[in-house]
């Protein structure tokens, strides 16, 4: 395999996986946003999506135009840019991309964020606009969903809901999937497999399964919890916990937070203090309890047998 083929097949294949990871992380961060009050949340979302989209466009550009370029060094140098709009325009010259105004507005927001807003707070001028990325994201959502998002009223803050989450995922999909289609087609033209992503990865959710929200994962979580609460959970892992571990007295009034903690690392952090207090008050042998909890994640024999038991 020639160096150019290796580069376009394997190195750009790695870049595709990286792009998918960033898109996944940005979408997941948006899914976990409870409201729109925190600029840190908006930064995390926009940064991840901006990086994912930029890298995706660059892969498509290389596969489409590099072998046709008369000055390949200049071509590669021109890729060193963070202008999403410029990159998308260059790609559209050879591959018309049918996206609407909402998607162009979104790309413009990503470009503005990545070129300037992400560094804004390092400047004294940011004192006049300390929440620009949050405000830009809110303005985009308000404009295209025809809603008003409240981030100031104490008891009236707008919640991130199903409609908003679906809209955001759809916007990202309408940008990412046409570009991925170009990658797929151009890789085929070059007889390469750049478009392939490993099954079960973050990138496979985006490019293989083409899912841009996490509603199915939320349902799966509830269904698995229902399973483990029932007598249908009779495997060695559930048997281990049911027979060897007594449940700690968590607060029933906070069950919603506990459910969310199963999916959100941030929610876990908020509940860890409770866990420490419960361990201190109700667990006499902490080391044994921790070993038991860790063992519940292992691949256990079926049926579960305590290693301390001897055959009679």
GULOVO-308376 format. One line per 10 residues: their letters; for each residue x, y, z of C-alpha. Coordinates in nm, 4 decimals. Each point is the difference from the previous one (the first is absolute). Layout:
<atoms>
A> X Y Z  ...
</atoms>
This chain:
<atoms>
XXXXXXXXXX> 0.0000 0.0000 0.0000  0.1355 0.3405 -0.0987  0.0517 0.2710 0.2604  -0.2855 0.2079 -0.1409  -0.2374 -0.2960 0.0129  0.1083 -0.0808 0.3556  -0.0579 0.3611 0.1035  -0.3448 0.0236 -0.1529  -0.1123 -0.3463 0.1086  0.1367 -0.0330 0.3532
XXXXXXXXXX> 0.0950 0.3454 0.1266  -0.3170 0.1595 -0.1301  -0.1925 -0.3011 0.1297  0.1342 0.0838 0.3439  -0.1033 0.3608 -0.0568  -0.3519 -0.1162 -0.0837  -0.0209 -0.1821 0.3315  0.1293 0.3090 0.1799  -0.2580 0.2160 -0.1769  -0.2757 -0.2398 0.1043
XXXXXXXXXX> 0.1189 0.0053 0.3603  -0.0123 0.3783 0.0139  -0.3468 0.0088 -0.1567  -0.1195 -0.2660 0.2446  0.1428 0.1879 0.2971  -0.1573 0.3283 -0.1085  -0.3411 -0.1576 -0.0536  0.0211 -0.1841 0.3314  0.1002 0.3177 0.1829  -0.3045 0.1720 -0.1501
XXXXXXXXXX> -0.2204 -0.2931 0.1001  0.1161 0.0301 0.3605  -0.0623 0.3755 0.0173  -0.2926 0.0556 0.2361  -0.0350 0.3671 -0.0956  0.1949 0.2742 -0.1775  0.1308 0.2044 0.2915  0.3640 -0.1124 -0.0003  0.2425 0.1284 -0.2597  0.2300 -0.2936 0.0802
XXXXXXXXXX> -0.2635 -0.2399 -0.1330  -0.0370 0.1982 -0.3221  0.3793 0.0098 -0.0414  0.0273 -0.3779 0.0374  -0.2731 -0.0580 -0.2572  0.1227 0.2488 -0.2596  0.3670 -0.0919 0.0372  -0.0609 -0.3717 -0.0518  -0.2388 0.0426 -0.2928  0.2215 0.2645 -0.1635
XXXXXXXXXX> 0.3056 -0.2263 0.0121  -0.1984 -0.2995 -0.1239  -0.1486 0.1855 -0.2975  0.3290 0.1666 -0.0955  0.1937 -0.3252 -0.0043  -0.2775 -0.1709 -0.1949  0.0030 0.2654 -0.2733  0.3786 -0.0211 -0.0293  -0.0136 -0.3771 -0.0518  -0.2548 0.0474 -0.2777
XXXXXXXXXX> 0.2105 0.2737 -0.1607  0.3138 -0.2129 -0.0052  -0.1724 -0.3041 -0.1464  -0.1799 0.2134 -0.2589  0.2690 0.2381 -0.1181  0.3503 -0.0963 0.1114  0.0714 -0.2350 -0.2911  -0.1302 0.2615 -0.2458  0.2097 0.2855 0.1383  0.2980 0.1262 -0.2015
XXXXXXXXXX> 0.1665 0.1447 0.3119  -0.0533 -0.2495 0.2782  0.2153 0.1816 0.2542  -0.2104 0.3126 -0.0443  -0.3142 -0.2114 0.0236  0.1093 -0.1478 0.3320  0.1013 0.3429 0.1336  -0.3444 0.1363 -0.0820  -0.1514 -0.2594 0.2331  0.1580 0.1787 0.2963
XXXXXXXXXX> -0.3032 0.2154 0.0710  -0.2885 0.0039 0.2450  -0.2477 0.1687 -0.2334  -0.2825 -0.2505 -0.0235  -0.1768 0.2131 -0.2592  0.3062 0.0245 -0.2242  0.0633 -0.3745 0.0239  -0.3626 -0.0802 -0.0739  0.0014 0.2369 -0.2985  0.3111 -0.1673 -0.1419
XXXXXXXXXX> -0.1608 -0.3408 0.0383  -0.3236 0.1184 -0.1619  0.1895 0.0991 -0.3165  0.0431 -0.3667 -0.0899  -0.2840 -0.1458 0.2068  -0.3166 0.2113 0.0267  -0.1287 -0.0320 0.3565  -0.3717 0.0590 0.0377  -0.0376 0.1644 0.3394  -0.2392 0.2743 0.1036
XXXXXXXXXX> 0.0346 0.3361 0.1683  -0.0260 -0.1517 0.3473  0.3054 -0.2144 -0.0742  0.1968 0.2888 -0.1475  -0.0825 0.2024 0.3120  0.1218 -0.2879 0.2142  0.3263 -0.0319 -0.1938  0.0498 0.3770 0.0290  -0.0492 -0.0242 0.3762  0.2561 -0.2810 0.0214
XXXXXXXXXX> 0.2479 0.1984 -0.2085  -0.0398 0.3146 0.2089  0.0341 -0.1984 0.3203  0.3096 -0.1872 -0.1101  0.1807 0.2999 -0.1474  -0.0729 0.2519 0.2746  -0.2485 -0.0832 0.2755  0.1920 -0.2971 0.1399  0.2846 0.2347 0.0917  -0.2220 0.2929 0.0953
XXXXXXXXXX> 0.0387 -0.0226 0.3760  0.3776 0.0391 -0.0289  -0.0629 0.3617 -0.0997  -0.1024 0.2908 0.2221  -0.2654 0.0818 -0.2584  -0.1874 -0.3138 0.1062  -0.1170 0.1869 0.3095  -0.2652 0.1565 -0.2222  -0.1169 -0.3376 -0.1375  0.0998 -0.2781 0.2412
XXXXXXXXXX> -0.2542 -0.2520 -0.1301  0.0273 0.0448 -0.3777  -0.0009 -0.3673 -0.0990  -0.2997 -0.0671 0.2217  -0.1828 0.3027 -0.1383  0.0808 -0.0995 -0.3589  -0.1317 -0.3520 0.0567  -0.3168 0.1343 0.1605  -0.0523 0.2502 -0.2823  0.0349 -0.2793 -0.2564
XXXXXXXXXX> -0.2533 -0.2212 0.1789  -0.2436 0.2857 0.0538  0.0189 0.1080 -0.3641  -0.0594 -0.3375 -0.1575  -0.2328 -0.1553 0.2581  -0.2014 0.3216 0.0445  0.0256 -0.0179 0.3776  0.1290 0.2149 0.2842  0.2639 -0.1433 0.2307  0.0090 0.1436 0.3513
XXXXXXXXXX> 0.3293 -0.0215 0.1888  -0.0608 0.2662 0.2645  -0.3318 -0.0629 0.1769  0.0633 -0.1931 0.3204  -0.2898 -0.2440 -0.0365  -0.0687 0.0475 -0.3703  0.3244 -0.1124 -0.1631  -0.0687 -0.1756 -0.3305  0.0669 -0.3718 0.0159  0.1749 -0.1879 -0.2754
XXXXXXXXXX> -0.2784 -0.2229 -0.1279  -0.0732 -0.2717 -0.2537  -0.0857 0.2452 -0.2787  0.3203 0.2012 0.0416  0.2207 -0.3080 0.0257  -0.1545 -0.1556 -0.3111  0.0419 0.3229 -0.1941  0.3667 0.0335 0.0941  0.0778 -0.3585 -0.0964  -0.1825 0.0373 -0.3315
XXXXXXXXXX> 0.1950 0.3150 -0.0882  0.3322 -0.1727 0.0653  -0.1095 -0.3073 -0.1971  -0.0994 0.2065 -0.3056  0.3534 0.1401 -0.0084  0.2042 -0.3068 0.0954  -0.1718 -0.2714 -0.2033  0.0267 0.1657 -0.3453  0.3705 0.0554 0.0640  0.0413 -0.3612 0.1111
XXXXXXXXXX> -0.1778 -0.1101 -0.3193  0.2630 0.1894 -0.2003  0.2735 -0.1775 0.1969  -0.1664 -0.3348 -0.0720  -0.0301 0.0694 -0.3725  0.3487 0.1451 -0.0428  0.1596 -0.2844 0.1941  -0.1782 -0.2380 -0.2357  0.1326 0.1922 -0.3000  0.3528 -0.0345 0.1381
XXXXXXXXXX> -0.0591 -0.3657 0.0930  0.0609 0.0754 0.3683  -0.1847 -0.0821 0.3210  0.0347 0.3333 0.1741  -0.3727 0.0051 0.0740  0.0116 -0.3072 0.2240  -0.0360 0.0476 0.3759  0.0235 -0.2610 0.2709  -0.3309 -0.1395 0.1201  -0.1077 0.1082 0.3475
XXXXXXXXXX> 0.2073 0.3194 0.0073  -0.1175 0.3567 0.0403  0.0656 0.0548 -0.3697  -0.2174 -0.2977 -0.0952  -0.3000 0.1585 0.1713  0.0468 0.3050 -0.2215  0.1069 -0.1455 -0.3351  -0.1284 -0.3602 0.0033  -0.3212 0.0201 0.2000  -0.0585 0.3662 -0.0880
XXXXXXXXXX> -0.1428 0.0814 0.3417  0.0441 0.3536 0.1227  -0.1845 -0.0111 0.3302  0.0057 -0.2147 0.3126  -0.3673 -0.0741 0.0549  0.0433 -0.3711 -0.0729  0.2753 -0.0175 0.2607  -0.2307 0.1610 0.2561  -0.2695 -0.2592 -0.0727  0.2560 -0.2798 0.0177
XXXXXXXXXX> 0.1113 0.1225 0.3415  -0.3568 -0.0063 0.1325  -0.0657 -0.3434 -0.1511  0.3177 -0.1485 0.1464  -0.0825 0.1453 0.3398  -0.3487 -0.1523 -0.0237  0.1584 -0.3331 -0.0882  0.2381 0.0041 0.2959  -0.2851 0.0893 0.2355  -0.1999 -0.3034 -0.1151
XXXXXXXXXX> 0.0323 -0.3718 0.0678  0.0977 -0.0412 -0.3653  0.3491 0.1157 0.0968  0.1304 -0.3431 0.0980  0.3512 0.0025 -0.1437  0.3193 -0.0232 0.2080  0.0583 0.3762 0.0199  -0.3474 0.0851 0.1279  0.0094 -0.3077 0.2239  0.3246 0.1217 0.1533
XXXXXXXXXX> -0.1453 0.3399 0.0907  -0.3361 -0.1364 0.1118  0.1441 -0.2673 0.2284  0.3193 0.1617 0.1234  -0.0715 0.3736 0.0192  -0.2600 0.1812 0.2064  -0.1232 0.3181 -0.1671  0.1072 0.3271 0.1594  -0.2799 0.2324 0.1198  0.0188 0.2690 -0.2679
XXXXXXXXXX> -0.2662 0.2718 0.0191  -0.3169 -0.0974 -0.1957  -0.0755 0.3696 -0.0502  0.3111 0.0282 -0.2173  -0.0659 -0.2941 -0.2298  -0.0119 0.2214 -0.3096  0.3534 0.1204 0.0709  0.1113 -0.3587 0.0537  -0.1471 -0.1024 -0.3355  0.1792 0.2877 -0.1705
XXXXXXXXXX> 0.3232 -0.0961 0.1749  -0.0042 -0.3320 -0.1836  0.0638 0.1975 -0.3209  0.1655 0.3228 0.1128  0.3494 0.0167 0.1487  -0.0820 0.3460 0.1338  -0.3005 -0.1383 0.1880  0.2173 -0.2761 0.1407  0.2339 0.2626 0.1436  -0.2933 0.1686 0.1724
XXXXXXXXXX> -0.1062 -0.3261 0.1670  0.3418 -0.1337 0.1019  -0.0129 0.1952 0.3273  -0.3211 -0.1848 0.0847  0.1692 -0.3287 -0.0765  0.2925 0.0841 0.2279  -0.2401 0.0846 0.2829  -0.1987 -0.3209 -0.0518  0.3175 -0.2074 0.0014  0.1163 0.1645 0.3192
XXXXXXXXXX> -0.3322 -0.0590 0.1742  -0.1169 -0.3355 -0.1367  0.3015 -0.1990 -0.1269  0.2175 -0.1662 0.2619  0.2436 -0.1676 -0.2412  0.0625 0.2548 -0.2748  0.2762 -0.1988 -0.1716  -0.2242 -0.3052 -0.0372  -0.2898 0.2137 -0.1239  0.2176 0.1657 -0.2642
XXXXXXXXXX> 0.1338 -0.3355 -0.1165  -0.3564 -0.1279 -0.0313  -0.1151 0.3025 -0.1993  0.2964 -0.0290 -0.2368  -0.0612 -0.3734 -0.0443  -0.3520 0.0724 -0.1242  0.1552 0.1341 -0.3227  0.2064 -0.3123 -0.0650  -0.0890 -0.2908 -0.2249  -0.1230 -0.2480 0.2585
XXXXXXXXXX> -0.0711 -0.3710 -0.0271  -0.3622 -0.1098 -0.0292  -0.1468 -0.0710 0.2440  0.1908 0.2249 0.2384  0.1845 -0.1889 0.2710  0.1791 0.1601 0.2914  0.3706 -0.0793 -0.0332  0.0101 -0.0596 0.3744  -0.2367 -0.2943 -0.0248  0.1527 -0.3449 -0.0278
XX> -0.1548 -0.2925 -0.1806  -0.1534 -0.2435 0.2451
</atoms>
